[in-house]
Amino acid sequence: MTATSGESVPAEPVPYDAVVLAGGAAKRLGGADKPGIGVGGRALLDRVLTACGEAGRTVVVGGRRPTARPVVWAREDPPGGGPLAALDAGVRRLDTPPDGVVVVLSADLPFLDPATVRRLVSALGGAGESGRREGVVLTDTAGRDQFLVAAYRAEPLRRELALLATEYGSPAGLPLKLLVQELDPVRIAAGPFAAFDCDTWEDIAAARARIREHGAVLEEWITAVKDDLGIELDVDTDLLLDLARDAAHGVARPAAPLTTFLVGYAAASVGDGGPEAVAAAVRKATELARRWAEESTGPDGPDSPAGPGGAGGSGGGGA
């Protein structure tokens, strides 16, 4: 079907399940454990699991390993049987209703984000909608289909997997393209990095460099910290950075990290510790930093004419 872009994303996410393919021999990486390779301090697999974190159930097909969040494990038969066999094994571990949505992802997508996954899911349309699509595939910036960044209606996906297994005797060794062409998915265009995958060490190096670029490093770092600490909290980072600047300027440089720590501690101690609690604590600390700075530079400060030693101060020689 004709490629489309600019799909709207609903305010309320559409429910879905996910299958993440984390097997393969990684021959172009010299047989390295690709899902476990770190980019920005997080394993590639964990980065993908964050992107599909809204899934009701997530099945990872591949060797068991520690992950950032709980998943269901599966293994293709035989091991190393290829992506179609892996997808079949993953779908068998799901109980997604026939009209539900299954997102299919590879485990080597360092820049995939939740917004892109939501676009895929919402492009299928809601359950029960007339004329709804059976599948959606992301296309990269060159217009190439990315079969492992896709979403499918559960019943057609199971149907075509069963038909291929019947026709060929087993899905092992079959190309994923056979499934995709039967489902005839619609295409939606990816952002500049969403479909970037890591097949070579050059790709890994490029991804690591991208993570550290000025425009991306703070967001990547904050996301990594939240994942490692198990925090699901979206706060106004600009507000916190402004507070750190004010504390460093108005008090002393070491006050910046200490103040932001205390703000977090205070927010966690009040109510549910959500974004509103963080914002309230930031406002109080920012006002304190402002008052502190005014005492150093304001009308009563040592640098003002009215300060100690000035014409209006107690140390002055009045008439």
N, C-alpha and C positions, 0 to 999 in steps of 0.2 A: 504494500500500500504506500501511498505517497507520504513522504516524510513531513512531519509537522513540528512546530516549535511553539513556544509561548503558552503551553498548556497551563491553565489555571490550577492552583493548588487550593483545595478546600480548607476552610478554617479548622474544621474538625478532621483529623486524619482518618482515612478509610482503613478499617482493620485488614491485616494481612498476616500470613506466615512467610517464613523465609527459608531457603535452602542455600547454603554457602558451600561451594566446592573448594576444598582445601587439600586435595590430593595431587597427583601428578608427579612426574619424575624430575621436573625442573632441570632438564638437560642443559639448557642454555645458561644455567647458573652453576653448572658443574655438579648437579645433584644436591645442592644445598637445600636446607629445610626452608623453602620459600615462605610459607605462612608465618614462620617464626622470625624472619628477618626484621630488624628494627628500622623504622623510619620515624624520625622525630621522637625517639624514645619509646615508641609503641610498636608491637609486632604488627605486621601487615594484617593478619587475621583479626586482631583486636580493633584495628581501625575500621575494618569492614563491619564488624559486629556493632560498633558504635553507630555506623551509618544506618543500620537496620534495627536499631535498638527499640523501635516501636512495634516490632513484630510480636504477635501473640505467642508463637512458638518458632524457634530457630533451630534448624537441623544443620550441623556441620558434617560434611562427608570427608573423612580423612582420618589420619592418626590422632588419637586422643592427646590432649595437651592442656595445660592451664590456660584459661581464657578470662577476659575481663568481666564477663557475665555468664550466667548459666546457659548451657545449650544442650541439645540432644545430639548424640553422636551416632553416625552410621558409617558403613563402609561398603563400597561397590563390590560386586561379585562378578569376576575375580578382582582382587585388588590390582589397581593399575589398568582397569578395563576401559578407561576413557571417560570423558565428561558426560556422555549420554547415560552410561551405566551408573555413574555417580549421581546424576540427577534422578534417575529412576529409584536408586536406593534411598535418596533423601526424601522424595515424595512419598514413598511407602511408610515413612515414619511420621507423616503428618495426618491429622484428621480434619483438614480444612474442608468445610462444606462445599458442595458442588459449585455453588455460585460465588464462593470465596476467592481470594486472591493469593497466589504464591509468587513471591519475589525470588528470582534466581540470580545469584551473584558469585563471582570468583573471589578468592581470598587475597588477591594481589592488587587491590585498588586503593592506593594510599590517600587519594583526594575525594573519594566518594563521600557524599554528605547526606544527612537525613532529608534535606529538601529535594535532592534529586530522586531519592527513593520514593518520596511522597508524590512527585510528579509522575513517576512510572505507575504507581498504584492508582492515582486519581484519573489517569488517562484511560483506564479500563472502564470507568463509569461505575456507578453504584450497583449493588446487587439488585437484580430484577429489572434493570433499565432495558427498555426495548432498543434493539440495534446495538447493544453493547459489544465491545471488542473482545476477542479471545486472547489477545496478547499484545504487548508493547515492548519494543526493543530500543535501547539507546543507540544513537549513532554518534561517532566521534566527530571532531572538527573537520576531518577529511571526508565525512559522509559514509564511513565504513560501519557496518553493523557490528555491535558488540553483543554477541549472543549471551554472554554471561553478565550482562547488566540489563535484566529484563523482568517483566511481570506477566503472569498468565492466569486466566481463569482456571480454577482447580479441575473442573470436570473435563474440559477439552484437553488439558495437559495430561491427565491420567489416561484419557481415551487414546491419544496419539502415542503415548509411551507404550500402552498395551498393544496397539496395532503394530508398532514397529517390532516389538518383541515377538509377536506372532509371525510376522512376515519374515524376519531374519533369524529367528530362533533365540536371540539374546540381544540386548542393547550393547553388550561389550564390543568395543572396537568401532562402533558406528559413529559417524560424525554428527555433531549437534545440529548441523545445517538441515539434516533430514527432518528433524522435529520442527524446526523453525519454519521451513517452507510449507509444511502441512498446516500449521496454525495461522500462517499468513498475518503476522503481527503488523500493527501500525508502527511507524518509526517516529521518535521524537529526538530532537537535537540536544546534545550534551553541552554543558558549559565548557570552558577552555581546558579544564583539568579533570572533570568528573570521570571520564572514561579512560584516563591514563592508567595503564597497567605496567607491572614490573616483570619483564621476562628476562632481562639481562642485568649484569652488574652495572652497565652504563645507565640503565633505567633507574636502578636503586640509587646511584650517585646523583642523578638528576632530581629524583624525588627528595632526597636528603637536602640538596642545595635549595630546592624550592621551599622547603619547610622553613629554612633559615632566612629567607628573603624578608626585607624590612616590613613589607605590607602583610605578611602572613605569620611571622614568628610569634607574636603575642597571642593571637587566637589559637594557634597550634599548641603553644605551651600551656595555656589555660585549660584547653580541652584535655591535654595529656594529664595534667595535675588532677583535674576533676575525675577522670577515669581511674587513675591510680588510687585516689582517696575515696572513691565510691560516692562522689557528690553529684547529685542531679539538681543543679541550681544555676539558673541564668541570672546574672547580675549585670549592672551597668559598669563595665570595666572602665569606661572613660571617667566615671564618677570616682572610682577607686584610685585611678591614676592621678586625677586632679588632687585628691586628698593627700596622696603620697608626696606630690610636688609641694603642696602647701605646708605639710609638716616638715619636709626637708628644708624649705626656704625660711619658714617662720620660726622654727625651733632649732633643729640640727639635722644634718644628713641622716644619721642613724635612726632618727625618729620616724622616717618614712616606713620602713618594713615593720617596725614595732607597732606603729599606729594602725596599719592595715591589719596586722595580726589581732590586735585588741578589738578592732571593729568586728572582725569575724567571730571572735570569741563572744563578744557582747550579743551579736545577732543570734548566735546559736543558743544563748542562754535565755532568750526571750521568745515565748510563743513557739511557732514552728520553725523559726530561723530562716524564713523564706526571703525572697527578694525585697519585700517591703521592710522587713526587720533590718536587712543590710543597709538599705537606703536611709532609714531613720538613724542608724548608728553613724553612717557616713556624714549625714548633715550635722549631727552633734559634734563629731570630731573635727569637721571642717570649720565650724564656728569657733571651736576652742583654738584651733590653729590660727584663725584670723585674729582673735583677741590677743593671742600670744605675740603675733607679729606686730600688732598695733602698739603694744607696750614697748617694743624696741624702736619703732620708727614714728610713732604718733606724737601728739603735742606734749606728752609727759615723758617722752623717751630721752635718753642721754644725748641723742644727736640733734635734738630740737633746741631752738633758742630759749625756750622756757624751761629746759631741763636743768639738771645740776650744773652749776657753773655758768648758766645763761643769765640774761638780764632779769628774767622773772623768777629764777630759782632761788632756793634758800642760800646757795653759795654766792649769790651775786652781790655786788656792792651798790645797793639802792641809795637813793637820795636821802 
